[in-house]
Amino acid sequence: MADAAGPLNLAPELQQLLGWQTSQALTVLLDSLTHQPLQVWLVGGVVRDQWLHRHRKGGKGAGQGHKTVQSMDVDLLLAPDRQAPEIALPQLAAQWDAALAAAGWSLKAQVHGDFGTAQLALQPRKAPPTDQALLTIDVAMARTEHYPAPGENPRVLLTAAPDAALADLRRRDVSINAMAQPWPHGPLLDPHGGQQDLERGLLRFLHSASLQDDPTRVIRAARYGARLHMDLAPEARQQLQDTVALWPWRRERPCPPALGSRLGMELALLLQQEPWREGLTLLQRWGALDLVDWSGTLQQDATWRRRLHWAERWNLPLLPALLMGAAEPLDVAQRLHLPMAQQRLMAQTLALRDWLG
């Protein structure tokens, strides 16, 4: 097990992104898994950000002109050995807690054993109490997903097949997030051409039904596009246009509640964590706001920048301000499951607007 003075197996780019202290904590956690019958992979954004950090000087596409690339969290993929007994995440969390405590760290773990996932928040024990973790790690057992109907929550099947990591990467959103780096060493797994797309500055969905399965992927694409200065690949734009044209819930049946919640959550994340002007500009340029407001009014709205500018200055929530450009803003807010306080704020604003005439 690594200690604060011991060597790290993390790539230099990742050490620079995380800093020495958090790199040491991640190494302690990873080393606690080395004797488990598991394949352990760093996946998703942390692998992408390492690549960008390595190529940002004189690189092309997303790497060009970037001064800093910050990794907001770390994702781990665990692929159990098929011949091994079942791995229980609660037991692993207890091992992580003990290993990190010995290294001077505290761990808060939310384990969802039935879904094979865990969210870990790490803090130095000597640090002042804070709600913001110094390092956040999402852990997931390898899985496949099947969408029983467009926009519904997927059905998840945990897998221990020899190609479990490859199968898991197929379920992800865009190619730049479908790369995996084995721990502690081994070649990068990049079955969907993520490195090439990073070089070209393009966001590409992984299969032709990606947006039909989960339309929120286009909002995540806008988040990455805003943060990394990337754009949809031509075939991804065509898939978006086809999905909007075939959008089923306007006429045939209600929007699945889970999809409405996910759309609202992804929009809120864009507005809270990303350069939101760039992200919303991308969504509007792509025609993606029709997935939020079926009337098309929000897609054609030319005033959202002014509304959100003043909402930001007055410290008001940005998502209700955005939705006020829809033809029926309260209907959209209810469909996206906005908090009731935000829905009341919108209702009061509409009442004041009507009163003013």
Backbone torsions as a table, in degrees:
resi	resn	phi	psi	omega
1	MET	NA	136.1	179.8
2	ALA	-76.3	147.0	172.2
3	ASP	-119.6	-176.9	-173.4
4	ALA	-60.1	-26.0	-177.9
5	ALA	-101.2	-5.8	-174.3
6	GLY	-83.9	171.7	-178.9
7	PRO	-73.3	151.8	176.3
8	LEU	-108.3	141.4	174.4
9	ASN	-90.7	-1.6	179.8
10	LEU	-68.4	146.7	176.2
11	ALA	-61.0	147.3	-179.8
12	PRO	-55.8	-36.0	-179.9
13	GLU	-62.8	-40.2	-179.6
14	LEU	-70.5	-37.9	176.5
15	GLN	-60.5	-40.1	178.8
16	GLN	-67.7	-38.3	179.7
17	LEU	-65.9	-42.8	-174.2
18	LEU	-88.2	-26.8	-170.9
19	GLY	87.5	158.2	-174.3
20	TRP	-61.1	-44.6	-173.1
21	GLN	-62.4	-49.8	-179.1
22	THR	-72.8	-30.5	174.7
23	SER	-62.3	-40.0	178.3
24	GLN	-63.6	-42.3	179.5
25	ALA	-64.2	-42.9	178.6
26	LEU	-62.9	-39.6	179.1
27	THR	-64.0	-40.9	177.3
28	VAL	-59.1	-46.6	-179.4
29	LEU	-63.7	-44.6	-179.5
30	LEU	-65.3	-41.2	-179.9
31	ASP	-63.4	-27.6	178.7
32	SER	-68.2	-13.7	179.9
33	LEU	-96.2	-6.3	-170.4
34	THR	-66.8	-23.9	-179.4
35	HIS	-99.7	8.0	175.7
36	GLN	-88.2	150.9	176.3
37	PRO	-76.2	66.2	-173.3
38	LEU	-137.2	147.8	159.9
39	GLN	-95.0	131.2	-176.3
40	VAL	-115.7	130.7	-176.9
41	TRP	-130.5	137.3	161.7
42	LEU	-82.2	131.5	-173.6
43	VAL	-134.6	166.2	168.4
44	GLY	70.8	-135.3	-170.6
45	GLY	-61.4	-33.7	-178.0
46	VAL	-67.7	-34.9	176.6
47	VAL	-71.1	-42.8	176.2
48	ARG	-57.9	-45.8	-176.0
49	ASP	-69.5	-31.8	173.0
50	GLN	-60.9	-44.6	-179.9
51	TRP	-61.4	-45.3	179.9
52	LEU	-63.6	-39.9	179.6
53	HIS	-63.2	-37.7	-178.4
54	ARG	-70.7	-32.7	-171.8
55	HIS	-109.2	4.8	-171.8
56	ARG	-66.9	-24.9	177.9
57	LYS	-87.1	110.5	178.3
58	GLY	74.2	9.3	179.3
59	GLY	-78.1	177.7	179.7
60	LYS	-106.6	168.3	171.9
61	GLY	58.9	-126.9	-174.2
62	ALA	-64.6	-27.2	-178.8
63	GLY	-77.1	-20.3	-173.2
64	GLN	-74.3	129.7	176.3
65	GLY	80.4	1.3	179.3
66	HIS	-81.6	126.3	175.8
67	LYS	-86.9	-37.6	178.9
68	THR	-141.1	148.3	171.7
69	VAL	-128.0	117.3	-176.5
70	GLN	-105.9	129.6	175.2
71	SER	-91.3	117.6	-174.7
72	MET	-78.5	-28.3	179.7
73	ASP	-158.0	176.6	-178.2
74	VAL	-123.9	135.6	177.2
75	ASP	-113.7	133.1	176.7
76	LEU	-118.0	139.9	175.2
77	LEU	-115.2	127.5	179.0
78	LEU	-112.6	122.0	-180.0
79	ALA	-115.4	104.1	-176.9
80	PRO	-67.4	151.0	171.4
81	ASP	-67.2	132.4	-176.0
82	ARG	-60.6	-32.7	-176.9
83	GLN	-84.3	-8.2	-174.7
84	ALA	-84.7	157.5	173.0
85	PRO	-63.9	161.0	-177.3
86	GLU	-60.4	133.7	178.6
87	ILE	-88.7	126.9	-179.3
88	ALA	-102.4	120.5	-179.4
89	LEU	-60.7	-38.8	177.2
90	PRO	-57.8	-37.9	177.7
91	GLN	-67.4	-40.3	177.2
92	LEU	-63.2	-40.4	-179.8
93	ALA	-61.6	-37.7	177.4
94	ALA	-64.9	-39.2	176.6
95	GLN	-65.1	-41.8	178.8
96	TRP	-62.1	-42.3	-178.6
97	ASP	-59.7	-45.9	-178.6
98	ALA	-65.7	-44.5	-178.8
99	ALA	-64.5	-42.3	-179.1
100	LEU	-70.4	-36.7	178.4
101	ALA	-61.8	-39.7	178.4
102	ALA	-64.7	-24.9	179.1
103	ALA	-96.1	6.3	175.5
104	GLY	89.4	24.3	-179.0
105	TRP	-121.2	149.9	172.2
106	SER	-107.0	148.1	-175.9
107	LEU	-127.8	131.0	167.0
108	LYS	-112.6	122.4	-174.9
109	ALA	-122.7	129.6	169.4
110	GLN	-107.2	110.2	-174.9
111	VAL	-107.6	127.8	175.8
112	HIS	-114.0	81.4	-171.9
113	GLY	-59.9	-37.0	-178.5
114	ASP	-65.8	-26.6	-178.9
115	PHE	-101.5	-3.0	178.6
116	GLY	67.7	35.2	-179.7
117	THR	-132.9	158.6	175.7
118	ALA	-152.2	143.6	174.2
119	GLN	-114.7	124.3	-175.6
120	LEU	-114.7	133.7	176.1
121	ALA	-121.5	121.1	-174.2
122	LEU	-112.4	138.2	176.4
123	GLN	-140.2	142.8	170.5
124	PRO	-62.2	137.4	-177.3
125	ARG	-62.0	-30.9	-176.8
126	LYS	-87.6	-3.2	-179.1
127	ALA	-76.6	150.7	175.7
128	PRO	-61.4	146.0	179.9
129	PRO	-58.6	136.7	179.0
130	THR	-153.3	154.2	177.3
131	ASP	-78.9	-14.7	-175.8
132	GLN	-98.2	115.8	179.1
133	ALA	-70.1	146.7	176.2
134	LEU	-73.7	-31.4	178.4
135	LEU	-142.2	130.0	177.0
136	THR	-115.3	132.2	-177.7
137	ILE	-129.3	126.6	172.8
138	ASP	-101.6	126.4	-178.9
139	VAL	-113.5	136.2	177.6
140	ALA	-141.4	136.0	169.8
141	MET	-73.9	147.2	-179.0
142	ALA	-58.3	139.4	-173.5
143	ARG	-150.3	164.1	164.4
144	THR	-119.2	157.9	-178.2
145	GLU	-131.9	145.3	176.2
146	HIS	-133.4	129.4	179.5
147	TYR	-96.0	112.1	-177.3
148	PRO	-67.2	-25.3	178.5
149	ALA	-155.7	155.7	-179.5
150	PRO	-55.0	128.6	175.2
151	GLY	81.3	-9.9	178.4
152	GLU	-73.2	162.0	172.5
153	ASN	-63.5	142.8	-178.5
154	PRO	-75.1	157.0	169.4
155	ARG	-92.6	129.2	-171.1
156	VAL	-105.7	135.9	174.8
157	LEU	-128.4	114.6	176.0
158	LEU	-69.6	144.7	-174.7
159	THR	-135.5	146.6	175.3
160	ALA	-124.9	25.2	-179.7
161	ALA	-66.7	158.8	179.0
162	PRO	-56.7	-30.7	179.6
163	ASP	-102.4	33.6	-175.3
164	ALA	-59.7	-39.1	-179.6
165	ALA	-65.0	-43.3	178.0
166	LEU	-61.3	-44.2	179.8
167	ALA	-62.9	-38.9	-179.4
168	ASP	-66.4	-40.4	-178.7
169	LEU	-63.4	-27.5	-178.7
170	ARG	-65.8	-20.9	-175.5
171	ARG	-87.9	-0.9	-171.8
172	ARG	-84.6	179.6	-167.3
173	ASP	-84.6	-59.3	-176.8
174	VAL	-129.5	161.3	-171.8
175	SER	-62.0	-33.1	-177.2
176	ILE	-70.4	-12.9	175.9
177	ASN	-106.1	7.6	-177.4
178	ALA	-111.3	41.6	174.7
179	MET	-116.0	151.0	-178.0
180	ALA	-141.4	140.9	178.1
181	GLN	-118.0	119.1	-178.2
182	PRO	-70.3	148.6	175.8
183	TRP	-107.8	136.7	4.4
184	PRO	-89.8	-9.8	-179.8
185	HIS	-159.2	164.2	179.8
186	GLY	141.2	166.3	-176.7
187	PRO	-71.5	149.9	176.9
188	LEU	-63.3	136.2	175.6
189	LEU	-98.2	114.5	-175.5
190	ASP	-139.4	69.2	-173.2
191	PRO	-73.6	-14.8	-174.4
192	HIS	-113.4	14.3	174.5
193	GLY	73.5	34.6	-178.6
194	GLY	-62.8	-39.7	-180.0
195	GLN	-62.2	-42.9	179.5
196	GLN	-64.3	-39.1	179.0
197	ASP	-68.4	-34.4	173.9
198	LEU	-63.0	-41.9	178.9
199	GLU	-62.5	-38.3	-177.3
200	ARG	-87.0	-9.9	-178.5
201	GLY	70.8	34.6	-175.2
202	LEU	-118.9	142.7	176.2
203	LEU	-104.2	121.5	-174.8
204	ARG	-130.5	127.7	175.8
205	PHE	-72.4	159.3	-169.1
206	LEU	-85.4	-20.5	178.3
207	HIS	-155.4	169.2	-169.4
208	SER	-70.8	-18.5	179.5
209	ALA	-106.6	17.3	-173.8
210	SER	-59.1	-49.6	-177.9
211	LEU	-75.5	-30.2	175.4
212	GLN	-64.4	-41.2	177.0
213	ASP	-63.6	-47.6	-173.7
214	ASP	-146.4	92.6	-178.7
215	PRO	-62.2	-19.4	179.7
216	THR	-64.5	-14.8	179.6
217	ARG	-61.5	-28.5	179.8
218	VAL	-71.8	-30.6	176.3
219	ILE	-70.7	-39.2	175.0
220	ARG	-63.3	-38.4	176.9
221	ALA	-60.1	-39.7	177.5
222	ALA	-66.3	-34.2	176.0
223	ARG	-63.0	-46.9	179.0
224	TYR	-66.6	-39.2	180.0
225	GLY	-61.8	-41.2	179.4
226	ALA	-67.9	-41.2	-176.3
227	ARG	-73.6	-37.6	-170.4
228	LEU	-111.5	5.2	179.6
229	HIS	58.6	55.3	179.8
230	MET	-122.6	166.2	-178.7
231	ASP	-135.9	161.5	177.4
232	LEU	-65.8	138.4	171.0
233	ALA	-65.6	155.0	-178.3
234	PRO	-54.4	-42.5	-178.9
235	GLU	-69.6	-28.2	176.1
236	ALA	-70.3	-38.8	176.0
237	ARG	-63.3	-40.1	179.1
238	GLN	-64.8	-40.2	177.6
239	GLN	-62.3	-39.2	178.1
240	LEU	-64.1	-45.5	179.0
241	GLN	-60.2	-42.2	179.2
242	ASP	-65.1	-39.0	-179.3
243	THR	-66.3	-43.2	178.5
244	VAL	-62.6	-42.7	-178.7
245	ALA	-63.6	-31.6	-177.3
246	LEU	-101.9	12.1	-176.2
247	TRP	-54.1	113.7	-165.9
248	PRO	-83.6	-19.7	-165.5
249	TRP	-86.5	-6.9	179.3
250	ARG	-68.2	-30.4	-173.8
251	ARG	-123.0	-37.4	-166.2
252	GLU	-88.3	-40.0	-176.3
253	ARG	-160.9	164.8	-179.7
254	PRO	-66.0	155.2	173.1
255	CYS	-62.1	129.9	177.1
256	PRO	-55.2	131.3	-177.5
257	PRO	-54.6	-38.6	-179.2
258	ALA	-64.0	-36.9	178.6
259	LEU	-67.5	-42.5	177.6
260	GLY	-58.3	-42.9	178.6
261	SER	-63.3	-41.7	-178.2
262	ARG	-68.1	-38.8	176.9
263	LEU	-60.7	-45.6	179.1
264	GLY	-63.1	-41.1	-179.3
265	MET	-64.6	-44.1	-178.5
266	GLU	-67.0	-38.8	176.1
267	LEU	-64.1	-41.2	178.9
268	ALA	-62.9	-40.6	178.0
269	LEU	-63.7	-41.1	177.5
270	LEU	-58.8	-43.9	-176.0
271	LEU	-75.5	-23.9	-177.6
272	GLN	-92.8	-33.7	-167.2
273	GLN	-116.8	-11.3	-172.5
274	GLU	-120.4	168.8	168.9
275	PRO	-67.2	90.6	-165.9
276	TRP	-68.1	-29.7	177.7
277	ARG	-61.6	-44.3	178.7
278	GLU	-67.3	-40.1	-179.0
279	GLY	-65.2	-44.7	178.4
280	LEU	-68.5	-34.4	176.2
281	THR	-61.5	-41.4	177.6
282	LEU	-63.3	-47.0	-179.6
283	LEU	-59.1	-40.7	179.7
284	GLN	-70.4	-40.8	178.9
285	ARG	-63.2	-36.4	-179.9
286	TRP	-78.4	-11.4	-174.6
287	GLY	79.5	18.4	-173.1
288	ALA	-82.1	-15.7	-179.1
289	LEU	-69.2	-14.5	172.7
290	ASP	-65.1	-19.8	175.9
291	LEU	-75.5	-16.8	180.0
292	VAL	-97.2	-50.2	-179.9
293	ASP	-115.9	106.1	-173.4
294	TRP	-67.9	-18.1	-179.1
295	SER	-72.0	-18.2	-177.0
296	GLY	86.7	-5.0	-176.4
297	THR	-67.6	-43.6	-179.5
298	LEU	-65.7	-35.4	177.9
299	GLN	-61.7	-33.3	-178.7
300	GLN	-93.9	-0.5	-174.9
301	ASP	-67.6	124.1	179.0
302	ALA	-104.2	6.6	-173.5
303	THR	-113.1	2.6	-173.7
304	TRP	-64.1	-32.1	-179.5
305	ARG	-61.7	-42.5	179.9
306	ARG	-66.4	-44.7	179.9
307	ARG	-60.5	-46.5	-176.9
308	LEU	-71.3	-29.9	175.7
309	HIS	-60.4	-47.2	-178.2
310	TRP	-73.8	-34.5	175.9
311	ALA	-61.7	-41.3	178.4
312	GLU	-64.7	-42.2	-179.3
313	ARG	-65.4	-34.6	-179.1
314	TRP	-91.2	6.7	178.4
315	ASN	59.7	40.5	176.4
316	LEU	-101.0	154.5	178.9
317	PRO	-62.6	138.3	-172.3
318	LEU	-80.9	-33.6	-175.7
319	LEU	-63.5	-45.5	174.9
320	PRO	-59.2	-38.1	178.4
321	ALA	-62.4	-38.5	176.8
322	LEU	-63.9	-47.1	-174.2
323	LEU	-69.8	-15.6	177.5
324	MET	-64.4	-12.7	175.4
325	GLY	-84.3	-2.8	178.1
326	ALA	-79.6	159.1	179.1
327	ALA	-64.9	-40.3	178.3
328	GLU	-126.1	77.1	-171.9
329	PRO	-60.4	-36.0	-179.3
330	LEU	-68.7	-36.1	176.9
331	ASP	-62.4	-43.3	179.5
332	VAL	-65.4	-42.5	179.9
333	ALA	-61.0	-40.1	178.2
334	GLN	-67.6	-40.2	179.9
335	ARG	-64.3	-35.0	-179.9
336	LEU	-86.9	0.7	176.3
337	HIS	59.0	45.5	173.7
338	LEU	-64.5	150.8	177.0
339	PRO	-55.4	148.1	-176.3
340	MET	-60.7	-34.5	178.9
341	ALA	-61.5	-37.9	178.6
342	GLN	-72.0	-36.4	176.9
343	GLN	-66.0	-38.5	177.2
344	ARG	-65.3	-39.6	177.2
345	LEU	-60.1	-41.9	178.4
346	MET	-65.2	-42.5	179.8
347	ALA	-62.7	-40.8	178.6
348	GLN	-66.0	-38.1	178.8
349	THR	-65.3	-41.3	178.1
350	LEU	-65.7	-40.1	178.7
351	ALA	-63.4	-40.9	178.0
352	LEU	-65.7	-39.7	179.3
353	ARG	-63.7	-40.9	178.5
354	ASP	-65.9	-40.1	-178.9
355	TRP	-64.9	-38.5	179.0
356	LEU	-72.2	-17.9	176.1
357	GLY	79.4	NA	NA
